[in-house]
Amino acid sequence: MAVYKVSYVVIKSDHPGGIINFDKKPEVGEIIRIGNFDLKVIEIFELIPPRGDFYYMHATCEIAGKD
């Protein structure tokens, strides 16, 4: 089973961001739930090449519903 280790930052917010594991790759435009926050993915890219079933990604997000 693939594991996507995703570091994320939340722009236009005091949210500290973090690192979280997903079982599928986040996609641009997708809303992801992290803790009590719904975040919209606005950018995603690979940090380093995959190692076995581990993928290392970075996501730039914003609070969902904020313009």
PDB file of N, CA, C and O in Angstrom:
ATOM      1  N   MET A   1       0.846  -1.186   0.000  1.00  0.00           N
ATOM      2  CA  MET A   1       0.000   0.000   0.000  1.00  0.00           C
ATOM      3  C   MET A   1       0.889   1.246   0.000  1.00  0.00           C
ATOM      4  O   MET A   1       1.826   1.343   0.792  1.00  0.00           O
ATOM      5  N   ALA A   2       0.595   2.188  -0.881  1.00  0.00           N
ATOM      6  CA  ALA A   2       1.361   3.426  -0.974  1.00  0.00           C
ATOM      7  C   ALA A   2       1.065   4.337   0.210  1.00  0.00           C
ATOM      8  O   ALA A   2      -0.059   4.400   0.708  1.00  0.00           O
ATOM      9  N   VAL A   3       2.105   5.041   0.646  1.00  0.00           N
ATOM     10  CA  VAL A   3       1.971   6.044   1.702  1.00  0.00           C
ATOM     11  C   VAL A   3       2.519   7.352   1.143  1.00  0.00           C
ATOM     12  O   VAL A   3       3.664   7.418   0.696  1.00  0.00           O
ATOM     13  N   TYR A   4       1.688   8.392   1.172  1.00  0.00           N
ATOM     14  CA  TYR A   4       2.094   9.721   0.728  1.00  0.00           C
ATOM     15  C   TYR A   4       2.373  10.559   1.961  1.00  0.00           C
ATOM     16  O   TYR A   4       1.456  10.927   2.696  1.00  0.00           O
ATOM     17  N   LYS A   5       3.652  10.860   2.184  1.00  0.00           N
ATOM     18  CA  LYS A   5       4.056  11.704   3.297  1.00  0.00           C
ATOM     19  C   LYS A   5       4.046  13.131   2.751  1.00  0.00           C
ATOM     20  O   LYS A   5       4.874  13.493   1.916  1.00  0.00           O
ATOM     21  N   VAL A   6       3.105  13.927   3.232  1.00  0.00           N
ATOM     22  CA  VAL A   6       2.869  15.252   2.664  1.00  0.00           C
ATOM     23  C   VAL A   6       3.163  16.322   3.700  1.00  0.00           C
ATOM     24  O   VAL A   6       2.535  16.375   4.758  1.00  0.00           O
ATOM     25  N   SER A   7       4.145  17.188   3.375  1.00  0.00           N
ATOM     26  CA  SER A   7       4.334  18.383   4.181  1.00  0.00           C
ATOM     27  C   SER A   7       3.392  19.428   3.596  1.00  0.00           C
ATOM     28  O   SER A   7       3.230  19.515   2.379  1.00  0.00           O
ATOM     29  N   TYR A   8       2.781  20.210   4.457  1.00  0.00           N
ATOM     30  CA  TYR A   8       1.853  21.207   3.942  1.00  0.00           C
ATOM     31  C   TYR A   8       2.009  22.526   4.682  1.00  0.00           C
ATOM     32  O   TYR A   8       2.323  22.563   5.872  1.00  0.00           O
ATOM     33  N   VAL A   9       1.783  23.601   3.949  1.00  0.00           N
ATOM     34  CA  VAL A   9       1.718  24.940   4.521  1.00  0.00           C
ATOM     35  C   VAL A   9       0.361  25.507   4.160  1.00  0.00           C
ATOM     36  O   VAL A   9      -0.217  25.165   3.129  1.00  0.00           O
ATOM     37  N   VAL A  10      -0.142  26.379   5.024  1.00  0.00           N
ATOM     38  CA  VAL A  10      -1.434  27.022   4.805  1.00  0.00           C
ATOM     39  C   VAL A  10      -1.179  28.511   4.648  1.00  0.00           C
ATOM     40  O   VAL A  10      -0.795  29.192   5.599  1.00  0.00           O
ATOM     41  N   ILE A  11      -1.397  29.010   3.430  1.00  0.00           N
ATOM     42  CA  ILE A  11      -1.141  30.424   3.168  1.00  0.00           C
ATOM     43  C   ILE A  11      -2.291  31.287   3.698  1.00  0.00           C
ATOM     44  O   ILE A  11      -3.403  30.804   3.910  1.00  0.00           O
ATOM     45  N   LYS A  12      -1.998  32.561   3.904  1.00  0.00           N
ATOM     46  CA  LYS A  12      -3.000  33.546   4.371  1.00  0.00           C
ATOM     47  C   LYS A  12      -3.655  33.094   5.672  1.00  0.00           C
ATOM     48  O   LYS A  12      -4.851  33.306   5.876  1.00  0.00           O
ATOM     49  N   SER A  13      -2.864  32.465   6.557  1.00  0.00           N
ATOM     50  CA  SER A  13      -3.405  31.913   7.791  1.00  0.00           C
ATOM     51  C   SER A  13      -2.301  31.812   8.834  1.00  0.00           C
ATOM     52  O   SER A  13      -1.117  31.780   8.499  1.00  0.00           O
ATOM     53  N   ASP A  14      -2.698  31.762  10.089  1.00  0.00           N
ATOM     54  CA  ASP A  14      -1.745  31.522  11.173  1.00  0.00           C
ATOM     55  C   ASP A  14      -1.544  30.034  11.424  1.00  0.00           C
ATOM     56  O   ASP A  14      -0.786  29.655  12.317  1.00  0.00           O
ATOM     57  N   HIS A  15      -2.208  29.194  10.653  1.00  0.00           N
ATOM     58  CA  HIS A  15      -2.090  27.750  10.807  1.00  0.00           C
ATOM     59  C   HIS A  15      -0.618  27.359  10.632  1.00  0.00           C
ATOM     60  O   HIS A  15       0.019  27.809   9.679  1.00  0.00           O
ATOM     61  N   PRO A  16      -0.063  26.535  11.527  1.00  0.00           N
ATOM     62  CA  PRO A  16       1.367  26.216  11.462  1.00  0.00           C
ATOM     63  C   PRO A  16       1.770  25.234  10.370  1.00  0.00           C
ATOM     64  O   PRO A  16       2.963  25.076  10.108  1.00  0.00           O
ATOM     65  N   GLY A  17       0.811  24.566   9.722  1.00  0.00           N
ATOM     66  CA  GLY A  17       1.159  23.543   8.742  1.00  0.00           C
ATOM     67  C   GLY A  17       1.653  22.294   9.450  1.00  0.00           C
ATOM     68  O   GLY A  17       1.466  22.151  10.659  1.00  0.00           O
ATOM     69  N   GLY A  18       2.276  21.395   8.717  1.00  0.00           N
ATOM     70  CA  GLY A  18       2.777  20.174   9.332  1.00  0.00           C
ATOM     71  C   GLY A  18       3.077  19.110   8.305  1.00  0.00           C
ATOM     72  O   GLY A  18       3.238  19.397   7.119  1.00  0.00           O
ATOM     73  N   ILE A  19       3.151  17.876   8.774  1.00  0.00           N
ATOM     74  CA  ILE A  19       3.399  16.717   7.925  1.00  0.00           C
ATOM     75  C   ILE A  19       2.351  15.665   8.281  1.00  0.00           C
ATOM     76  O   ILE A  19       2.100  15.394   9.455  1.00  0.00           O
ATOM     77  N   ILE A  20       1.750  15.084   7.258  1.00  0.00           N
ATOM     78  CA  ILE A  20       0.696  14.094   7.484  1.00  0.00           C
ATOM     79  C   ILE A  20       0.814  12.989   6.436  1.00  0.00           C
ATOM     80  O   ILE A  20       1.294  13.226   5.328  1.00  0.00           O
ATOM     81  N   ASN A  21       0.381  11.794   6.787  1.00  0.00           N
ATOM     82  CA  ASN A  21       0.381  10.667   5.849  1.00  0.00           C
ATOM     83  C   ASN A  21      -1.005  10.508   5.230  1.00  0.00           C
ATOM     84  O   ASN A  21      -2.025  10.615   5.912  1.00  0.00           O
ATOM     85  N   PHE A  22      -1.018  10.252   3.925  1.00  0.00           N
ATOM     86  CA  PHE A  22      -2.248   9.968   3.196  1.00  0.00           C
ATOM     87  C   PHE A  22      -2.079   8.631   2.489  1.00  0.00           C
ATOM     88  O   PHE A  22      -0.955   8.192   2.246  1.00  0.00           O
ATOM     89  N   ASP A  23      -3.193   7.983   2.159  1.00  0.00           N
ATOM     90  CA  ASP A  23      -3.117   6.734   1.397  1.00  0.00           C
ATOM     91  C   ASP A  23      -3.341   6.950  -0.093  1.00  0.00           C
ATOM     92  O   ASP A  23      -3.329   5.997  -0.874  1.00  0.00           O
ATOM     93  N   LYS A  24      -3.550   8.224  -0.492  1.00  0.00           N
ATOM     94  CA  LYS A  24      -3.615   8.571  -1.915  1.00  0.00           C
ATOM     95  C   LYS A  24      -3.025   9.957  -2.097  1.00  0.00           C
ATOM     96  O   LYS A  24      -2.984  10.760  -1.164  1.00  0.00           O
ATOM     97  N   LYS A  25      -2.575  10.221  -3.298  1.00  0.00           N
ATOM     98  CA  LYS A  25      -1.934  11.504  -3.586  1.00  0.00           C
ATOM     99  C   LYS A  25      -2.970  12.629  -3.567  1.00  0.00           C
ATOM    100  O   LYS A  25      -3.980  12.542  -4.265  1.00  0.00           O
ATOM    101  N   PRO A  26      -2.738  13.682  -2.780  1.00  0.00           N
ATOM    102  CA  PRO A  26      -3.640  14.842  -2.841  1.00  0.00           C
ATOM    103  C   PRO A  26      -3.560  15.490  -4.230  1.00  0.00           C
ATOM    104  O   PRO A  26      -2.498  15.498  -4.853  1.00  0.00           O
ATOM    105  N   GLU A  27      -4.660  16.020  -4.699  1.00  0.00           N
ATOM    106  CA  GLU A  27      -4.729  16.656  -6.014  1.00  0.00           C
ATOM    107  C   GLU A  27      -5.078  18.128  -5.868  1.00  0.00           C
ATOM    108  O   GLU A  27      -5.771  18.519  -4.929  1.00  0.00           O
ATOM    109  N   VAL A  28      -4.598  18.942  -6.797  1.00  0.00           N
ATOM    110  CA  VAL A  28      -4.932  20.365  -6.811  1.00  0.00           C
ATOM    111  C   VAL A  28      -6.444  20.517  -6.892  1.00  0.00           C
ATOM    112  O   VAL A  28      -7.099  19.854  -7.696  1.00  0.00           O
ATOM    113  N   GLY A  29      -6.998  21.394  -6.057  1.00  0.00           N
ATOM    114  CA  GLY A  29      -8.436  21.641  -6.020  1.00  0.00           C
ATOM    115  C   GLY A  29      -9.176  20.785  -5.007  1.00  0.00           C
ATOM    116  O   GLY A  29     -10.316  21.085  -4.653  1.00  0.00           O
ATOM    117  N   GLU A  30      -8.535  19.719  -4.537  1.00  0.00           N
ATOM    118  CA  GLU A  30      -9.154  18.817  -3.566  1.00  0.00           C
ATOM    119  C   GLU A  30      -9.239  19.484  -2.191  1.00  0.00           C
ATOM    120  O   GLU A  30      -8.364  20.260  -1.808  1.00  0.00           O
ATOM    121  N   ILE A  31     -10.292  19.172  -1.470  1.00  0.00           N
ATOM    122  CA  ILE A  31     -10.442  19.621  -0.085  1.00  0.00           C
ATOM    123  C   ILE A  31     -10.001  18.473   0.817  1.00  0.00           C
ATOM    124  O   ILE A  31     -10.530  17.365   0.735  1.00  0.00           O
ATOM    125  N   ILE A  32      -9.027  18.754   1.675  1.00  0.00           N
ATOM    126  CA  ILE A  32      -8.554  17.740   2.615  1.00  0.00           C
ATOM    127  C   ILE A  32      -8.884  18.189   4.031  1.00  0.00           C
ATOM    128  O   ILE A  32      -8.824  19.375   4.354  1.00  0.00           O
ATOM    129  N   ARG A  33      -9.227  17.239   4.851  1.00  0.00           N
ATOM    130  CA  ARG A  33      -9.569  17.518   6.253  1.00  0.00           C
ATOM    131  C   ARG A  33      -8.362  17.167   7.105  1.00  0.00           C
ATOM    132  O   ARG A  33      -7.917  16.020   7.118  1.00  0.00           O
ATOM    133  N   ILE A  34      -7.831  18.157   7.820  1.00  0.00           N
ATOM    134  CA  ILE A  34      -6.711  17.944   8.738  1.00  0.00           C
ATOM    135  C   ILE A  34      -7.117  18.540  10.075  1.00  0.00           C
ATOM    136  O   ILE A  34      -7.255  19.756  10.211  1.00  0.00           O
ATOM    137  N   GLY A  35      -7.307  17.678  11.052  1.00  0.00           N
ATOM    138  CA  GLY A  35      -7.781  18.151  12.355  1.00  0.00           C
ATOM    139  C   GLY A  35      -9.158  18.763  12.202  1.00  0.00           C
ATOM    140  O   GLY A  35     -10.073  18.127  11.680  1.00  0.00           O
ATOM    141  N   ASN A  36      -9.307  20.005  12.659  1.00  0.00           N
ATOM    142  CA  ASN A  36     -10.590  20.713  12.560  1.00  0.00           C
ATOM    143  C   ASN A  36     -10.668  21.614  11.335  1.00  0.00           C
ATOM    144  O   ASN A  36     -11.591  22.419  11.219  1.00  0.00           O
ATOM    145  N   PHE A  37      -9.717  21.489  10.428  1.00  0.00           N
ATOM    146  CA  PHE A  37      -9.649  22.397   9.282  1.00  0.00           C
ATOM    147  C   PHE A  37      -9.919  21.669   7.974  1.00  0.00           C
ATOM    148  O   PHE A  37      -9.431  20.562   7.749  1.00  0.00           O
ATOM    149  N   ASP A  38     -10.705  22.313   7.113  1.00  0.00           N
ATOM    150  CA  ASP A  38     -10.860  21.884   5.729  1.00  0.00           C
ATOM    151  C   ASP A  38      -9.935  22.763   4.904  1.00  0.00           C
ATOM    152  O   ASP A  38     -10.072  23.986   4.891  1.00  0.00           O
ATOM    153  N   LEU A  39      -8.995  22.133   4.218  1.00  0.00           N
ATOM    154  CA  LEU A  39      -8.001  22.866   3.445  1.00  0.00           C
ATOM    155  C   LEU A  39      -8.136  22.537   1.967  1.00  0.00           C
ATOM    156  O   LEU A  39      -8.332  21.381   1.592  1.00  0.00           O
ATOM    157  N   LYS A  40      -8.028  23.561   1.133  1.00  0.00           N
ATOM    158  CA  LYS A  40      -8.063  23.368  -0.316  1.00  0.00           C
ATOM    159  C   LYS A  40      -6.627  23.337  -0.822  1.00  0.00           C
ATOM    160  O   LYS A  40      -5.847  24.252  -0.556  1.00  0.00           O
ATOM    161  N   VAL A  41      -6.283  22.286  -1.548  1.00  0.00           N
ATOM    162  CA  VAL A  41      -4.944  22.149  -2.113  1.00  0.00           C
ATOM    163  C   VAL A  41      -4.840  23.047  -3.340  1.00  0.00           C
ATOM    164  O   VAL A  41      -5.618  22.915  -4.285  1.00  0.00           O
ATOM    165  N   ILE A  42      -3.860  23.971  -3.317  1.00  0.00           N
ATOM    166  CA  ILE A  42      -3.691  24.867  -4.469  1.00  0.00           C
ATOM    167  C   ILE A  42      -2.420  24.575  -5.262  1.00  0.00           C
ATOM    168  O   ILE A  42      -2.258  25.049  -6.386  1.00  0.00           O
ATOM    169  N   GLU A  43      -1.518  23.788  -4.666  1.00  0.00           N
ATOM    170  CA  GLU A  43      -0.296  23.390  -5.368  1.00  0.00           C
ATOM    171  C   GLU A  43       0.216  22.108  -4.720  1.00  0.00           C
ATOM    172  O   GLU A  43       0.151  21.956  -3.501  1.00  0.00           O
ATOM    173  N   ILE A  44       0.721  21.196  -5.529  1.00  0.00           N
ATOM    174  CA  ILE A  44       1.304  19.958  -4.997  1.00  0.00           C
ATOM    175  C   ILE A  44       2.503  19.600  -5.866  1.00  0.00           C
ATOM    176  O   ILE A  44       2.431  19.680  -7.093  1.00  0.00           O
ATOM    177  N   PHE A  45       3.603  19.207  -5.232  1.00  0.00           N
ATOM    178  CA  PHE A  45       4.742  18.736  -6.004  1.00  0.00           C
ATOM    179  C   PHE A  45       5.542  17.716  -5.216  1.00  0.00           C
ATOM    180  O   PHE A  45       5.469  17.648  -3.990  1.00  0.00           O
ATOM    181  N   GLU A  46       6.309  16.924  -5.955  1.00  0.00           N
ATOM    182  CA  GLU A  46       7.125  15.872  -5.371  1.00  0.00           C
ATOM    183  C   GLU A  46       8.402  16.480  -4.805  1.00  0.00           C
ATOM    184  O   GLU A  46       9.077  17.248  -5.491  1.00  0.00           O
ATOM    185  N   LEU A  47       8.741  16.146  -3.565  1.00  0.00           N
ATOM    186  CA  LEU A  47       9.965  16.653  -2.941  1.00  0.00           C
ATOM    187  C   LEU A  47      11.194  15.858  -3.385  1.00  0.00           C
ATOM    188  O   LEU A  47      12.209  16.433  -3.776  1.00  0.00           O
ATOM    189  N   ILE A  48      11.088  14.546  -3.321  1.00  0.00           N
ATOM    190  CA  ILE A  48      12.167  13.651  -3.757  1.00  0.00           C
ATOM    191  C   ILE A  48      11.512  12.453  -4.437  1.00  0.00           C
ATOM    192  O   ILE A  48      10.318  12.215  -4.255  1.00  0.00           O
ATOM    193  N   PRO A  49      12.275  11.702  -5.213  1.00  0.00           N
ATOM    194  CA  PRO A  49      11.693  10.521  -5.858  1.00  0.00           C
ATOM    195  C   PRO A  49      11.167   9.526  -4.827  1.00  0.00           C
ATOM    196  O   PRO A  49      11.671   9.464  -3.705  1.00  0.00           O
ATOM    197  N   PRO A  50      10.154   8.750  -5.208  1.00  0.00           N
ATOM    198  CA  PRO A  50       9.601   7.745  -4.286  1.00  0.00           C
ATOM    199  C   PRO A  50      10.674   6.744  -3.865  1.00  0.00           C
ATOM    200  O   PRO A  50      11.629   6.471  -4.592  1.00  0.00           O
ATOM    201  N   ARG A  51      10.479   6.216  -2.677  1.00  0.00           N
ATOM    202  CA  ARG A  51      11.344   5.149  -2.150  1.00  0.00           C
ATOM    203  C   ARG A  51      10.434   3.990  -1.773  1.00  0.00           C
ATOM    204  O   ARG A  51       9.753   4.028  -0.749  1.00  0.00           O
ATOM    205  N   GLY A  52      10.431   2.969  -2.604  1.00  0.00           N
ATOM    206  CA  GLY A  52       9.511   1.864  -2.383  1.00  0.00           C
ATOM    207  C   GLY A  52       8.079   2.360  -2.504  1.00  0.00           C
ATOM    208  O   GLY A  52       7.709   2.964  -3.510  1.00  0.00           O
ATOM    209  N   ASP A  53       7.280   2.106  -1.487  1.00  0.00           N
ATOM    210  CA  ASP A  53       5.886   2.557  -1.475  1.00  0.00           C
ATOM    211  C   ASP A  53       5.696   3.906  -0.801  1.00  0.00           C
ATOM    212  O   ASP A  53       4.561   4.295  -0.527  1.00  0.00           O
ATOM    213  N   PHE A  54       6.782   4.634  -0.526  1.00  0.00           N
ATOM    214  CA  PHE A  54       6.688   5.938   0.134  1.00  0.00           C
ATOM    215  C   PHE A  54       6.935   7.058  -0.867  1.00  0.00           C
ATOM    216  O   PHE A  54       7.933   7.064  -1.588  1.00  0.00           O
ATOM    217  N   TYR A  55       6.003   8.005  -0.892  1.00  0.00           N
ATOM    218  CA  TYR A  55       6.073   9.168  -1.771  1.00  0.00           C
ATOM    219  C   TYR A  55       6.173  10.406  -0.892  1.00  0.00           C
ATOM    220  O   TYR A  55       5.461  10.522   0.106  1.00  0.00           O
ATOM    221  N   TYR A  56       7.054  11.330  -1.262  1.00  0.00           N
ATOM    222  CA  TYR A  56       7.316  12.514  -0.453  1.00  0.00           C
ATOM    223  C   TYR A  56       6.864  13.738  -1.230  1.00  0.00           C
ATOM    224  O   TYR A  56       7.453  14.098  -2.249  1.00  0.00           O
ATOM    225  N   MET A  57       5.803  14.373  -0.731  1.00  0.00           N
ATOM    226  CA  MET A  57       5.157  15.465  -1.445  1.00  0.00           C
ATOM    227  C   MET A  57       5.121  16.733  -0.588  1.00  0.00           C
ATOM    228  O   MET A  57       5.292  16.682   0.630  1.00  0.00           O
ATOM    229  N   HIS A  58       4.895  17.864  -1.248  1.00  0.00           N
ATOM    230  CA  HIS A  58       4.640  19.115  -0.548  1.00  0.00           C
ATOM    231  C   HIS A  58       3.351  19.703  -1.115  1.00  0.00           C
ATOM    232  O   HIS A  58       3.136  19.695  -2.327  1.00  0.00           O
ATOM    233  N   ALA A  59       2.504  20.206  -0.240  1.00  0.00           N
ATOM    234  CA  ALA A  59       1.241  20.820  -0.660  1.00  0.00           C
ATOM    235  C   ALA A  59       1.139  22.221  -0.090  1.00  0.00           C
ATOM    236  O   ALA A  59       1.383  22.449   1.094  1.00  0.00           O
ATOM    237  N   THR A  60       0.778  23.142  -0.943  1.00  0.00           N
ATOM    238  CA  THR A  60       0.424  24.486  -0.510  1.00  0.00           C
ATOM    239  C   THR A  60      -1.097  24.522  -0.466  1.00  0.00           C
ATOM    240  O   THR A  60      -1.761  24.154  -1.435  1.00  0.00           O
ATOM    241  N   CYS A  61      -1.649  24.967   0.668  1.00  0.00           N
ATOM    242  CA  CYS A  61      -3.097  24.935   0.873  1.00  0.00           C
ATOM    243  C   CYS A  61      -3.592  26.285   1.346  1.00  0.00           C
ATOM    244  O   CYS A  61      -2.813  27.161   1.721  1.00  0.00           O
ATOM    245  N   GLU A  62      -4.896  26.431   1.322  1.00  0.00           N
ATOM    246  CA  GLU A  62      -5.555  27.579   1.944  1.00  0.00           C
ATOM    247  C   GLU A  62      -6.800  27.055   2.654  1.00  0.00           C
ATOM    248  O   GLU A  62      -7.321  25.993   2.316  1.00  0.00           O
ATOM    249  N   ILE A  63      -7.263  27.810   3.632  1.00  0.00           N
ATOM    250  CA  ILE A  63      -8.486  27.417   4.338  1.00  0.00           C
ATOM    251  C   ILE A  63      -9.609  27.364   3.302  1.00  0.00           C
ATOM    252  O   ILE A  63      -9.820  28.330   2.569  1.00  0.00           O
ATOM    253  N   ALA A  64     -10.324  26.253   3.236  1.00  0.00           N
ATOM    254  CA  ALA A  64     -11.400  26.109   2.251  1.00  0.00           C
ATOM    255  C   ALA A  64     -12.471  27.166   2.490  1.00  0.00           C
ATOM    256  O   ALA A  64     -12.863  27.425   3.628  1.00  0.00           O
ATOM    257  N   GLY A  65     -12.931  27.762   1.420  1.00  0.00           N
ATOM    258  CA  GLY A  65     -13.972  28.783   1.504  1.00  0.00           C
ATOM    259  C   GLY A  65     -13.442  30.198   1.629  1.00  0.00           C
ATOM    260  O   GLY A  65     -14.206  31.156   1.512  1.00  0.00           O
ATOM    261  N   LYS A  66     -12.117  30.349   1.871  1.00  0.00           N
ATOM    262  CA  LYS A  66     -11.513  31.691   1.933  1.00  0.00           C
ATOM    263  C   LYS A  66     -11.147  32.136   0.533  1.00  0.00           C
ATOM    264  O   LYS A  66     -10.669  31.340  -0.275  1.00  0.00           O
ATOM    265  N   ASP A  67     -11.370  33.399   0.248  1.00  0.00           N
ATOM    266  CA  ASP A  67     -10.977  33.935  -1.075  1.00  0.00           C
ATOM    267  C   ASP A  67      -9.908  34.977  -0.914  1.00  0.00           C
ATOM    268  O   ASP A  67      -9.446  35.545  -1.903  1.00  0.00           O
TER     269      ASP A  67
END
